[in-house]
């Protein structure tokens, strides 16, 4: 029989969160300590306490009591006498334990203490308090363990990690880093440190005069950028130098354009342009032939000329600026047998009203014609000085002459051209020009002679670097770069990009000093020789390619960031497309105050993705990073709705003209571009799991598969099938889904696990570089964004021959293309799957 006492009311303890989740990259200690061990510790403490009580029972002052139990188990009142003292105890009768154990229970010990003489009563109270404390501490420990486990579970479901790949940016409640900085804090901090007036002043300073590579002005600007990086107290600053072979016009022997008779006698000398305008990397010499109007010089334009019966071979093609790069125009002309190429700005494409915002009709636009990037005489490897490379040149160098001419020169030539009329959609806006196709002049005895006297020079180029080192994963780089050189003043071409680059470096440096801790390293780079085909950037890529595909997370190009203010365009790898969606919902439109860019498009009934997202193009500062280096890259640009910025690569690309076009709002538009890039960089620098949309290539390859499947009947007739490439695409799609699910069901703060996932994610772009072609012969090895027979677009074009020209279809070449593409895609699927034991080997 035992005694049940009335206990004090149960206290309710408010559960407090004993630690704030901060983004630390150390793995939390395991919360799975055995509860049996905790209980064992509690039992041991109880035994110790019981022994203390047992020792007290052996005291000589102990008094025995007798309690009689009523049959009805009712309550009873018993008077206990001990000497002169008396105590009245009211109690309930309870059933005794079935086991009459010699060891008295803890409860009975306490009961006996209560029923002792009053001098023992205080001692009992002390023991009761100690017991209560022991029970409370034990309960607290058990509750803490359970609470920690529940917090870990909640963090997997509710933390921003689960939406890092596709969602927008963390809400204001999402913790962003040490010092209790939230996303809104960081965004406001970035906005605070981005200074409009500084952007405007830098553009003005960097566009006062021309500054081509190797010039004294160019060297002065390079030194200024380096000094600025040092003043910003970046963690590291350095210069990366290369000797590159560049081509320039010969002022002593200017290029020429002449109309001659069939004996070669000069009839008319046509000034092609000002002596400084030229096509870098053109072949040199002179050619004579007829003239063929070739629209934009696209492949389909030349094919149409052949269908119309126009002779291209041996003649000079004249093409208007637009649609594709100069290099692509010249390459297409050479492919179809032209002996030379002329390129001019037509008023229908580029405004030419000098009283407004137009190009003067006597001005030509310069551009390089190397179908590639980097130094064309060291293709695939860097241009370091004193390195003994064998003599080799890029396959992208043209073997025909190329020259840029003004609209006035084009008018003189086209107005004398005869032959069939051009298709209506080919007509430009040169006054009183019939736009005949040629190749003959109205006087059939006349021909055109083109002479190019450019020369090559090996020059020292300098890329300037500044770095903010990441706090947790410093070996992962987010790179922001801008071209520094320009043929003309270069306000829009290089001035704006350089100004934004310096502002972002300054802003992030200030943010770090005020508590922001970027998880990954930020590299700020000022590139040299950008006008010659991104030579500085490509040479650096070639020099560090082995390392960069392991460490480069993404690249953002700031070149030509502001060419207007009506529309935003993002020329990007699909892996970065969702990043732009997040920032356009937070950044105001430069044209509509109080409206975000996303809201502006919505109000106009436009879809943001179809309006903003564009594929990477050859002359983009971001192209070589993705197509050659396998690094996700993006170049953003604000442009006008209905016209191009007319002054790029001319002497009129000045600060005043750019301000005039923007109606004095250069600072505002430049700041908007800086904020867009800054937010995307901040997102990539912060997140535990990289927010790159690796599943995007599932959709891209599906679209290609659908296009290829249209030719299944023709392939079956040849005994061929596309089954294997479809299977490889399916494997990639499944691997992407499995990785996504694994990430969503894991602990973001598990450093080792997060790093393992990030390694797979950041190499996705590299997985799509074909490993089966030479980087010297086909530098742009990406099967989706590259150029050459190894690409999916080349396979599609080859398949189209089964319908358009079956005799040109090469089965052996097709089999090779299909095999290499299949294994590149299958390799990407295998790499994304993770370890070899997780890969389905049934393929």
Buried (B, 14 or more C-beta within 10 A) or exposed (E): EBBEEEEEEEEEEEEEEEEEEEBEBEEBEEBEEEEEEBEEEBEEEBEEBBEEBEEBEEEEEEEEEEEEEEEEEEEBEBEBEBEEEEBEBEBEBEEEEEEEEEEBEBEBBBBBBBBBBEEBEEEBEEBBEEBEEBEEEBEEBBEEBEBBEEBEEEBBEEBBBBBBBEBBBBEEEBBBBEEEBBBBBBBEBBBEBBBBEBBBEBBBBBBEEBBBBBBEBBBEBBEBBBEBBEEBEBBEBEBBBBBBBBBBBBEEEBBBBBBBEEEEEEEEEBBBBBEBBBBBBBBBEBBBBBBBBBBBBBBEBBEBBEEEEBBBEBBBBBBBBBBBBBBBBBBBBBEBBBBBBBBBBBBEBBBBEEEEBBBBBBBBBBBBBBBBBBBBBBBBBBBBEEEEEEEEBBBBBBEBBBBBBBBBBBBBBBBBBBBEEBEEEBBBEBEEBBBBBBBBBEEEEBBBBBBBBBEBEEBEBBBBBBBBBBBBBBEBBBBBBBBBBBBBBBBBBBBBBBBBBBBBBBBBBBBBEBBBBBBBBBBBBBBBBBBBBBBBBBBBBBBBBEEBBEBBBBBBBBBBBBBBBBBBBBBBBBBBBBBBBBBBBBBBBBBEEEBBBBBBBEEEEEEBEEBBBBEBBBBBBBBBBBBBBBBBBBBBBBBBEEBBBBBBBBBBBBBEBBBEBBEEBBBBBBBBBBBBBBBBBBBBBBBBBBBBBBBBBBEBBBEBBEBBEEBBEBBEEEEBEBEBBBBBBBBBBBBBEBBBEBBBEBBBBBBEBBBBBBBBBBBBBBBBBBEBBEBBEBBBBBBBBBBBBBBBBBBBEBBBBBEEEEEEBEEEEBEBBBEBBBBBBBBBBBBBBBEEEEBEEEB
